[in-house]
Amino acid sequence: MKTYIDQKELYETTDGGKSVFQHYFPDCPFGSKKTHVSIRTDDKTPSALISLYNDLWRITDFGNQQEVNSMPAIQFVKWREGLEFVDALHFFQEVILGLEVNGKAFKKPNQFTYGALFSISCRLIPIIYTEIKP
């Protein structure tokens, strides 16, 4: 059974998510309210901006704004680690903050989600139907 994790408390504990971005980008200076970083391997120069907006640190990748646009820390963890929202909260608390939630180390869930299963089954049903059909 998973424990309830309050997003507001996570943001308060991490200075609005700043510590999360420091976890992912430890070599970048976070002295100002804006920091440029690289989040893609094909970046020649840092094209992502981490900035403070409405009391939350957010990241925007100007080379990939369709996916990463004004994304706060929890959503960034979800995107970066490829997790569902609830699992991202647990990863955030257990791995980044080092706080124990369930009494055991965080383990990423199987990446094969129900959504993927539904998507695959929707494509297979017509194929199975046409093969059975006389």
N, C-alpha and C positions, 0 to 999 in steps of 0.2 A: 504494500500500500504506500502510495506516494504522499508526502507531506505537503501541506499548503505553503506556498512561498509568496510573500507579498512583494509585488514589483516596487511599490513605493519605498519599502524598507531596503530593497536591493539598491535602488538609486541613492537613497540617503547614505547607505554604508559606503558607496563607491564614489561619493562626491559627484553625483549626477551622471555616473557612468565613466568618469575620467579614469579611474583605476583599471577599468576593463580595457580601455584603449591603450593604457600604459602596459598592461599585460601583453597585448598583441604587438605593440610597437615600443619595446623598452629603450631603444636607442634614440628615440625622437624626443626633442625638448617640448615639454608641456608647460612652459612658463607663461605663454601668452594665451589668449582666448582662441587662437587659430594655429593649427599645426598641419603641415603638409606631410603626407606619407604615401608610400607605394603599397597597393594591396594586390596588384596583378603582376604576374611574372614578366609580362611583356612591357611593363612601364619603363621608359627610358629616363623619365624624370617623375618625381612624385606628383600624381594627378588627383589624389584624394585629399580632401580637406576635413580635418576634425575640428569642430568649432562648438562653442557654447551658445545654445539658443534656448530660451525659455527654461533655464535652469537644468537643461539636460545637454550632455555632450553628444554630438551627432557626427556622423561621417557621410560625406558625399564623394563619390568617385566620378569625376568629370569625364572620364573615359568610359564609364559604364553606368550612367545615371538611370537607365531603365531598371537596374537591379538595386543599386546602392545610391539612394537619394535621401538625404537628411535622415538617415537611419540611426535611431538611438541604440545604446549599448546592447540591450536584450535582443533586438531584432538583428543587430550585427552578429552576435554570437550565433543566433539561429541560422543566419545566412552563411557565415564563415565555416561553421562546423557541420552544416547540413542536417540540422536537427528540427524536430517538431517543436512548437512553442513551449510546451510543458517540459520537454527534455532540455531545451535551451535554458530554462529557469534553473533546473537542477545542475546543469553544467556550470552555469554562471555562479551559483552558490557554492558548489562543492569543489570545482576545479580552480576557478579564478579566485574566489575568496578563501578557499580552503576550509570551509565550514561543513561539518558533517550533517547530512540530512537524514539518511536512512541507516546510519551505522555501518555503512560499507562504502568502498570506493566507487566513484561514478564509472559506469560502463555505458558506452554508447549503445543505444538500442539497435536492433537489426534495421538496416536502411531500407529493407523491403517493407513498405508501408501498406496500409489498407487501401489508400488511394491508388497506389501503383497496382495492387492486386485487382481492384475494381476496373481500372483502366485496361489491364490485360484481359480480364474476363469479358469485358464488353467487346473487345476485338475478337476473342476466340468463339464466342457464342454464335455469331453468324457463320463462321467457318464450320463449326461442328454441325450446325443446322443444315447447311448446304450439303455436307457429306452424307448425312442421314437421309435427307430428302430424296425420294425416288426420281 
